[in-house]
Structure formats: C-alpha cells, structure tokens
Amino acid sequence: MASLALGLALPLHAVGDSHRATTATARTDCPPLTGSVNGRDPRGVDPRAPNPLSGLRFFVDPEEPSVTDYHRYLGQGRKRDADLVNRLASQPKFKWTGRFTKPNAVRKILGRAQCEQPGSVPEFVTLRHQGKQCNPGYQAGGPPEDERSRAWYRNFAEEIGDARVVIAFEPDSIGTIKCLARSRRQARRDLLRYGVDVLSQLPNATIYLEGSASDWKNYRYTARLLNYIGIQKVRGFMLNVTHYDWTINNIRYGMKVSSLTGGKPFVVSTSYNGRGPVHYLTGRPHHRWRVNVYCNPRFRGLGPAPTTETGFPKVDAFLWMNRPGVSGAGGCNGAPSKAGTWWPERALMFARYATNWIRPPRGTRYGVKARVSLCALGAPLGGHYSRAAPEHRCRH
C-alpha cells in the first residue's frame, strides 16, 4: 500500500504543564485537592459562569500502560517508538470507573494525584450502566442491577467527597437506550436521572453528561434526554467519547444541543478523532444507508491535545476522555479478545497518525491522502466485522 500522508502532530495550548513519562511513587495517602483552585466556581452550573476548567492542571497518571510502554521501548533501544507513545503518556486522560473498579480505587487516585503531582485535578469517567447487548429482549440486568447501580453512584460520590475533580457521566448511555427491551427504557432514563441527582451534589466536581456524538443521535433526541435526566443541575454535556467524528462536526452538533438545553456549555473528546471517522454508504441504489465503522478502525490518530483554549465560546475544552491504545471492542480487526484490554500496537497507531486537525483537509479521504481500501480500514464487509487484522486479510 502507498505510504499514508501524515498530518502535523503539533500540540495546541495544552492544559497545564507539559509532562514526560515518569516512574510512579508508591504513596497514596496525600489529602485530595479541595475547593476552587482557579478562583472559579467548580460546579459552574450557570451557563454564564466562567469556564471552571480554565487554568487547571490535570493529573497525568505515571502508572498507566503507555508509560510502561515508554520505558520498555527505551530499554529496548526503540527510541522512535518511545517518542511516539510519549504523545499518549504525556497527556492527561480520564480514569474509567464502573462495575470493574476495585474498592477504594477512586480514593487512591485522588491521593496519588496529590502525592505525585500536587495541585493536579483528576478526571473520571463513570460507566455503570449495562450495555452488553442490543436486542428487543435485552433487560440489562433488570431492576436488581438498577438498584446496584444506584448504590454504586452513592458509593462513588462518597469516595469523591469534596475533592476537586472533573466527571464525565455515563458515555454511550443515552445512545443505547433503544438497545434495551421497551419495558426497560424508562428505567434506564430514571437510573441516569438518579445518578445525576446524586453526583450533582458534589461541591467541587465539574460534571458533563453524556451527549452522544455528531454521527450518532439526532440533536433534538439528545437534548430531550439531557433535559429529562437533569442537565440543569450540572455544568454541561460531553460529545464524541467513543466515536471518531471530526471535532468541528461535534461543535456544530453541540451548539444545536446547547440551544435546546438552556445554553449549556460542552466538551469534545478528541483522543480518537485526529483522522476523523470511517463512514461509507452501502446498499442498493434506491435503498442506501451509512455504515459507521466503530470497531477498532485502522489508520486513526490522536486529535487535538487537551486544552481549554478551544476558540469556541460554548466549548469548555477539548479533552481525552477515551483511552487511545485500549481496545474499544473485543476481538475485531485483530484486537485482543477482551474489550478494554491495552493494545500496544494500537497505541502506536494513534500516536503515529496524530494530527491537530479539527476538520478534514482538502485532498483527504477517511483522514488520509493515499488510497486505502475499506477492507484495510477495518470495515465490516458483508455486514460482519472480521476477527483477523486487516493486514493479514486485505489486498491493498
């Protein structure tokens, strides 16, 4: 295959200080950061309030896998790969919490942040809703699971306490409501509403609710659900957490959602979207539909670095909410069989194809200038994703 034209991986105005990957200390007993650290209301519920993220320095975890890879590559004499993966290791990313989180893990992160990087603000994603299937009979654990989720929200809030944090609430939760049995959909809406009620009482948490993505749900649908679950109680909403669509498309979409939610600000996750999405049309001439390649598409890159200097008044920040290098879906396109597994080759891919593009440059298709087949991009040809890596099955 012809070599792919790379975009410049120039950082924007990154939040806080620049960081090199470093080894972690063992201490976790430092008191969490509390109160306002930038002179602004941490909650920022009033849409007219100053951006509560402005001027914050976010925690860059020295124990995450990208840092381990950085040191491993250096030890093996692979300086180029070390420099690449440091594009991931040096930036703040959200810590994901949910059913998989060990007891006291949140408190440990809060303590580690202040032991290792005093004054830094940890960022958390909550992923407690169940979305394992998508079919008319899917119950998502039923009422007992809903009750466990309510208890989890209470426990999470107790662990956070009065710590200064940023919380991204339940990615994909509103977009997958229609994956549930009809009898369970209102329960999901009410569960999310309960979670917002609990977390919105945290005194020093800036909270953004899941707002779907520009290539997913209709903005009116998103706004209606946000209003129902309690957008008025928190700072705003978040976009593109698990998707790849261009930053500018999400900004345009977010402005429409904001206009229907009382002018709420929003953030855009840019960790995956430096090369944009892989969308294509399929079907017969008079019955065509768009395919969104979501399952580990290839030749994707890091997008704009985390920053609060977005240039768009309603956009509080570009943030790396999802974790580049982690398998987003198990087993497809050569991924590890278990979703959420660290995948070093994919981390290097995101770093190698990193850009600061917010829209597709002229002369590109699927985010690259060279011709590349849908098979090589990992598209579900024939309606099904392949488990095999594209380089082992595609003719370029």
C-alpha positions in Angstrom: 0.0 0.0 0.0 1.2 3.5 -0.7 2.5 5.3 2.3 -0.1 7.4 4.1 0.3 11.1 4.3 0.6 12.2 7.9 -0.7 15.5 9.4 1.4 17.6 11.7 1.1 16.4 15.3 1.5 19.9 16.6 0.1 20.3 20.1 -2.4 23.1 20.8 -2.3 25.0 24.0 -2.2 22.0 26.4 -3.9 22.2 29.7 -1.3 22.7 32.5 2.4 21.9 32.2 4.0 19.5 29.8 4.9 16.2 31.2 7.4 13.5 30.3 6.6 9.9 31.3 8.0 9.2 34.8 8.0 6.4 37.2 5.4 6.4 39.9 5.8 6.7 43.6 4.1 4.3 46.0 2.3 6.8 48.2 -1.5 7.3 48.0 -2.1 8.9 51.4 -1.9 12.6 50.4 -5.1 14.6 51.1 -7.2 15.2 48.0 -7.2 18.7 46.4 -10.4 20.5 47.5 -12.1 23.8 46.8 -11.6 26.1 43.9 -8.0 26.1 42.6 -8.5 28.7 39.9 -10.8 31.2 41.6 -13.9 29.9 39.7 -17.0 28.0 40.8 -16.0 24.4 40.3 -19.6 23.3 39.6 -20.2 26.1 37.1 -23.9 25.2 36.8 -25.0 28.6 35.5 -24.2 28.5 31.7 -22.9 32.1 32.0 -20.4 31.2 34.7 -16.7 31.4 33.8 -15.3 28.1 32.4 -14.5 26.1 35.6 -11.7 24.1 33.7 -9.7 27.2 32.7 -6.2 27.2 34.2 -6.5 23.7 35.8 -3.6 21.3 35.6 -4.9 17.8 35.2 -3.4 14.6 36.7 -1.2 12.7 34.2 -1.0 9.1 35.6 2.5 7.8 35.6 1.2 4.3 36.2 -0.8 3.8 33.0 0.2 1.3 30.3 1.5 4.0 27.9 4.1 5.0 30.4 5.1 1.3 30.9 5.5 1.0 27.2 7.6 4.2 27.0 10.1 2.8 29.5 10.1 -0.6 27.8 10.8 0.9 24.4 13.6 3.0 25.8 15.1 -0.1 27.4 14.9 -2.0 24.1 16.6 0.9 22.2 13.4 1.7 20.4 13.7 5.5 20.8 11.3 6.3 17.9 8.5 4.1 19.4 9.2 5.6 22.8 8.9 9.1 21.4 5.6 8.1 19.7 4.0 6.5 22.7 5.0 9.5 24.8 2.5 11.5 22.8 -0.1 9.5 24.8 1.8 9.1 28.1 2.5 12.9 28.5 -1.2 14.0 28.2 -3.9 13.9 30.9 -6.6 11.3 30.3 -9.7 10.3 32.2 -9.7 7.3 34.6 -12.6 5.0 33.9 -14.7 3.7 36.8 -17.6 1.2 36.9 -18.5 -2.4 37.8 -14.9 -3.2 37.2 -13.5 -0.7 39.7 -11.9 -2.1 42.8 -12.9 -0.8 46.3 -11.1 2.4 47.2 -9.6 2.8 43.8 -11.1 6.3 43.4 -9.6 7.4 46.7 -6.3 6.0 45.7 -6.3 8.0 42.5 -7.2 11.2 44.5 -4.4 10.6 46.9 -1.8 9.6 44.2 -2.6 12.8 42.3 -1.6 15.0 45.2 1.4 12.8 46.2 2.8 12.7 42.7 1.6 15.9 41.1 0.5 18.3 43.9 -2.2 20.7 42.7 -3.3 18.5 39.8 -7.0 17.7 39.2 -8.0 14.1 38.5 -10.6 13.3 35.8 -13.0 10.4 36.0 -15.4 8.6 33.6 -18.4 6.8 35.2 -19.5 3.8 33.2 -22.0 2.0 35.4 -25.0 1.4 33.1 -25.1 -2.0 31.4 -24.9 -2.2 27.6 -23.7 -5.7 26.8 -26.3 -6.5 24.1 -28.7 -4.8 21.7 -31.9 -6.7 21.0 -35.7 -6.5 21.8 -35.4 -8.8 24.8 -32.3 -7.2 26.5 -33.0 -6.5 30.1 -29.6 -5.0 31.2 -29.8 -6.9 34.5 -33.3 -5.8 35.3 -34.4 -3.9 38.4 -31.8 -5.7 40.7 -29.0 -4.2 38.5 -30.6 -0.8 38.6 -30.5 -0.9 42.4 -26.9 -2.0 42.4 -26.2 1.0 40.1 -27.9 3.4 42.5 -25.8 2.1 45.3 -22.7 2.4 43.1 -23.4 6.1 42.4 -23.8 6.7 46.1 -20.5 5.0 46.9 -18.7 6.8 44.1 -20.0 10.1 45.4 -18.8 9.2 48.9 -15.3 8.4 47.7 -15.1 11.7 45.8 -16.4 13.7 48.7 -15.2 17.3 48.5 -12.3 16.6 46.2 -11.7 18.8 43.1 -12.4 16.6 40.2 -13.9 16.5 36.7 -16.5 13.8 36.0 -17.7 12.5 32.6 -21.0 10.8 33.3 -22.0 7.5 31.6 -20.7 7.5 27.9 -23.0 5.8 25.4 -25.8 5.6 28.0 -28.4 7.6 26.1 -27.4 6.4 22.7 -28.0 2.8 23.7 -31.4 3.2 25.3 -33.1 1.7 22.2 -30.9 -1.3 22.6 -33.0 -2.3 25.6 -36.3 -4.0 25.7 -39.1 -1.4 25.5 -40.2 -2.3 29.1 -36.7 -1.3 30.3 -36.1 2.0 28.6 -37.8 4.3 31.1 -35.9 2.5 33.8 -32.6 3.5 32.1 -33.7 7.1 31.9 -34.7 7.2 35.5 -31.5 5.5 36.6 -29.4 8.1 34.8 -31.6 10.8 36.4 -30.9 9.3 39.8 -27.1 9.3 39.1 -27.2 12.9 38.2 -29.2 13.8 41.3 -26.5 12.1 43.4 -23.4 13.4 41.7 -24.6 16.9 41.2 -24.5 17.4 44.9 -20.7 17.1 45.0 -19.4 20.6 45.9 -16.1 20.6 43.8 -17.0 18.4 40.8 -17.3 19.8 37.3 -19.7 17.3 35.6 -20.5 16.7 31.9 -23.3 14.4 31.0 -23.2 12.0 28.0 -24.5 13.9 24.9 -23.9 11.3 22.2 -21.9 12.2 19.1 -22.4 14.2 15.9 -22.6 11.0 13.8 -25.0 9.2 16.1 -28.2 10.6 17.6 -30.4 13.4 16.4 -29.7 16.6 18.4 -33.3 17.0 19.4 -33.4 13.5 20.8 -30.2 14.2 22.8 -31.4 17.5 24.1 -34.7 16.0 25.2 -33.0 13.3 27.2 -30.5 15.6 28.7 -33.3 17.9 30.0 -35.0 14.9 31.5 -32.0 13.4 33.3 -31.0 16.8 34.8 -28.6 18.8 32.6 -29.7 21.9 34.6 -28.0 20.6 37.7 -24.5 20.3 36.2 -22.1 22.2 34.1 -22.9 20.7 30.7 -22.6 17.8 28.4 -19.8 15.8 26.5 -19.6 14.6 23.0 -17.7 12.0 20.9 -16.4 10.0 23.8 -16.4 6.7 22.0 -16.6 8.0 18.4 -14.2 9.3 15.8 -16.1 12.1 14.1 -14.4 15.4 13.3 -14.2 17.9 16.1 -15.9 20.6 14.0 -18.8 18.3 13.4 -19.2 17.8 17.1 -19.0 21.5 17.8 -21.8 22.2 15.3 -23.9 19.4 16.8 -23.2 20.6 20.3 -24.3 24.1 19.5 -27.7 22.8 18.5 -28.0 20.7 21.6 -26.9 23.7 23.7 -29.6 25.8 22.2 -32.2 23.3 23.5 -30.7 22.9 26.9 -30.6 26.4 28.2 -27.3 27.4 26.6 -25.3 24.7 28.4 -21.6 24.5 27.6 -20.0 21.3 26.5 -16.7 19.5 25.9 -15.5 17.4 23.0 -13.4 14.2 23.4 -10.6 14.5 20.8 -8.5 11.5 21.8 -9.6 9.4 18.8 -10.5 11.9 16.1 -7.3 13.3 14.6 -8.2 11.4 11.4 -11.9 11.6 11.6 -14.4 8.7 11.2 -14.7 5.9 8.6 -18.2 6.4 7.2 -19.3 4.9 3.9 -22.6 4.2 2.0 -23.7 0.7 1.2 -26.8 -1.0 -0.1 -28.7 -0.8 -3.4 -29.1 2.5 -5.4 -32.6 3.2 -4.1 -32.0 1.8 -0.6 -28.7 3.0 0.8 -27.5 3.6 4.3 -24.4 4.8 6.1 -22.1 2.5 7.9 -20.1 3.9 10.8 -17.0 1.8 11.3 -16.8 1.8 15.1 -14.9 -1.4 15.9 -11.2 -0.6 16.0 -10.9 1.1 12.6 -7.4 1.4 11.3 -5.2 4.4 10.4 -6.8 6.6 13.1 -4.9 9.2 15.1 -4.8 11.3 18.2 -6.7 14.5 17.8 -6.0 18.0 19.3 -4.3 17.8 22.6 -6.3 18.6 25.8 -6.9 22.3 26.1 -9.4 24.9 27.3 -8.4 27.3 24.6 -10.7 26.0 22.0 -11.6 29.2 20.2 -15.4 28.4 20.6 -17.2 30.2 23.4 -19.5 27.3 24.3 -16.8 24.7 24.2 -15.2 24.5 27.6 -12.4 22.1 26.5 -11.1 19.5 24.1 -10.3 16.5 26.4 -9.0 13.0 26.0 -11.9 11.1 27.6 -11.4 7.8 25.9 -8.1 6.0 26.2 -6.2 5.6 22.9 -4.5 2.2 22.9 -7.3 0.4 24.7 -9.4 -2.0 22.6 -12.8 -0.4 22.2 -14.5 -3.7 21.1 -13.2 -7.2 21.8 -11.9 -9.4 19.1 -12.5 -7.4 15.9 -9.8 -6.3 13.4 -7.0 -8.1 15.3 -7.9 -6.7 18.8 -7.4 -8.6 22.0 -10.4 -10.8 22.7 -11.4 -8.9 25.8 -12.7 -5.3 25.3 -10.9 -2.7 27.3 -7.5 -4.5 27.0 -4.3 -2.5 26.5 -3.2 -3.0 22.9 0.4 -1.6 22.4 0.3 -1.7 18.6 -2.9 0.4 18.5 -1.4 2.9 20.9 1.5 3.4 18.4 -1.0 3.7 15.6 -2.8 6.5 17.3 0.5 8.3 18.0 1.8 7.7 14.5 -1.2 9.2 12.8 -1.8 12.0 15.3 -2.9 15.4 13.9 -4.3 18.7 15.3 -6.9 18.8 12.5 -10.5 19.7 13.6 -11.9 19.2 10.1 -10.8 17.1 7.1 -8.1 18.8 5.0 -8.6 19.1 1.2 -7.4 16.0 -0.7 -8.0 13.6 2.1 -10.5 10.7 2.3 -11.0 8.8 5.5 -8.4 11.1 7.0 -5.6 10.1 4.7 -4.3 11.3 1.4 -3.3 7.9 0.0 -5.8 5.5 -1.5 -6.8 2.9 1.1 -9.4 0.2 0.9 -12.4 -0.2 3.2 -11.0 -3.6 4.0 -7.7 -2.1 5.2 -9.7 0.4 7.3 -11.4 -2.5 9.1 -14.9 -2.0 7.6 -17.5 -4.8 8.3 -17.6 -6.0 4.7 -20.6 -8.3 4.2 -22.2 -6.9 7.3 -19.8 -8.5 9.8 -16.5 -7.5 11.4 -13.6 -9.8 11.0 -11.6 -11.0 13.9 -8.4 -11.1 11.8 -6.2 -8.0 11.5 -6.7 -6.2 8.1 -3.0 -6.6 7.2 -3.5 -10.4 7.3 -6.6 -10.5 5.1 -6.8 -7.5 2.8 -5.4 -6.8 -0.6 -4.1 -3.2 -0.6 
